[in-house]
């Protein structure tokens, strides 16, 4: 388990939800090979969809860029091991 070793880079998410994000990421890394970013992201997205409702987005990788609009209080970007994790809930239009 890599839990507790994550480094938050940017967030507006409540601390309890941040801890859940890092725990989900850590568990996904226990289940999947670090090179299987698609399965890792899908696992985290499903966890957040089920736990917090709505439609969540998750991006996992070692090198990516993005630009998005999110619902206030639902964004976290952190590093865990060699991967970066971006989790957010899209904004309603």
Secondary structure, DSSP 8 states (H G I E B T S, - for coil): --TT--EEEEE-S-HHHHHHHHHHHHHHHHHS-TT-HHHHHHHHHHHHHHHH-S-EEEEEESS------B-TT--EEEEETTEEEEEEEB---
